[in-house]
Amino acid sequence: MKCKRYTTEQKIRILRSADEADASILDVCRDAGISEQTFHR
């Protein structure tokens, strides 16, 4: 499986969307295409 590399801006966008959204972390991770472990890392 090929690894995805995200830029700093993309990482910040994902984290901000998790803060602003009323969705769970799992939903945000699913939309971004990352695992929950990656999100917490």
MIDOSE-1310 file (N, C-alpha, C; in nm, 2 decimals, decimal comma, always signed):
residues 41
mkck	+0,08/-0,12/+0,00/+0,00/+0,00/+0,00/+0,09/+0,12/+0,00; +0,06/+0,22/-0,08/+0,14/+0,34/-0,10/+0,11/+0,44/+0,01; +0,21/+0,49/+0,07/+0,19/+0,59/+0,18/+0,15/+0,73/+0,12; +0,07/+0,80/+0,18/+0,03/+0,93/+0,14/+0,11/+1,03/+0,23
rytt	+0,16/+1,13/+0,17/+0,24/+1,23/+0,24/+0,15/+1,36/+0,23; +0,13/+1,42/+0,35/+0,05/+1,54/+0,36/+0,14/+1,65/+0,39; +0,11/+1,77/+0,33/+0,18/+1,89/+0,36/+0,14/+1,94/+0,49; +0,21/+2,04/+0,54/+0,18/+2,10/+0,67/+0,04/+2,16/+0,66
eqki	+0,01/+2,23/+0,55/-0,11/+2,30/+0,54/-0,23/+2,20/+0,54; -0,21/+2,08/+0,47/-0,32/+1,98/+0,47/-0,34/+1,93/+0,61; -0,23/+1,90/+0,69/-0,25/+1,85/+0,82/-0,32/+1,95/+0,91; -0,29/+2,08/+0,90/-0,36/+2,18/+0,98/-0,50/+2,19/+0,94
rilr	-0,53/+2,18/+0,81/-0,67/+2,18/+0,77/-0,75/+2,07/+0,83; -0,69/+1,95/+0,83/-0,76/+1,83/+0,89/-0,79/+1,86/+1,04; -0,69/+1,91/+1,11/-0,70/+1,93/+1,25/-0,81/+2,04/+1,28; -0,81/+2,14/+1,20/-0,90/+2,25/+1,22/-1,05/+2,20/+1,19
sade	-1,06/+2,12/+1,09/-1,19/+2,07/+1,06/-1,25/+1,98/+1,17; -1,16/+1,91/+1,24/-1,20/+1,83/+1,36/-1,24/+1,92/+1,47; -1,17/+2,03/+1,49/-1,21/+2,12/+1,60/-1,35/+2,19/+1,57; -1,37/+2,23/+1,45/-1,49/+2,31/+1,41/-1,61/+2,22/+1,39
adas	-1,59/+2,10/+1,35/-1,71/+2,02/+1,32/-1,77/+1,96/+1,44; -1,89/+1,93/+1,43/-1,96/+1,86/+1,54/-1,95/+1,71/+1,52; -1,88/+1,67/+1,42/-1,86/+1,52/+1,39/-1,76/+1,46/+1,48; -1,76/+1,33/+1,49/-1,66/+1,26/+1,57/-1,53/+1,26/+1,50
ildv	-1,43/+1,22/+1,58/-1,29/+1,21/+1,52/-1,29/+1,11/+1,41; -1,37/+1,00/+1,43/-1,37/+0,89/+1,34/-1,43/+0,94/+1,20; -1,53/+1,02/+1,21/-1,59/+1,08/+1,08/-1,49/+1,17/+1,01; -1,42/+1,25/+1,08/-1,32/+1,34/+1,02/-1,21/+1,26/+0,96
crda	-1,16/+1,15/+1,03/-1,06/+1,07/+0,97/-1,10/+1,00/+0,85; -1,23/+0,95/+0,85/-1,28/+0,88/+0,73/-1,29/+0,98/+0,61; -1,33/+1,10/+0,63/-1,33/+1,20/+0,52/-1,19/+1,23/+0,47; -1,10/+1,24/+0,56/-0,96/+1,27/+0,52/-0,88/+1,15/+0,46
gise	-0,93/+1,03/+0,49/-0,87/+0,91/+0,44/-0,75/+0,87/+0,52; -0,75/+0,90/+0,65/-0,65/+0,86/+0,74/-0,71/+0,77/+0,85; -0,62/+0,70/+0,92/-0,66/+0,62/+1,03/-0,67/+0,71/+1,16; -0,74/+0,66/+1,26/-0,76/+0,73/+1,38/-0,62/+0,74/+1,45
qtfh	-0,54/+0,64/+1,44/-0,41/+0,64/+1,50/-0,32/+0,75/+1,44; -0,33/+0,76/+1,31/-0,26/+0,87/+1,24/-0,30/+1,00/+1,29; -0,43/+1,02/+1,31/-0,48/+1,15/+1,36/-0,43/+1,18/+1,50; -0,42/+1,09/+1,59/-0,37/+1,11/+1,72/-0,22/+1,13/+1,72
r	-0,15/+1,07/+1,63/-0,01/+1,08/+1,62/+0,03/+1,22/+1,58
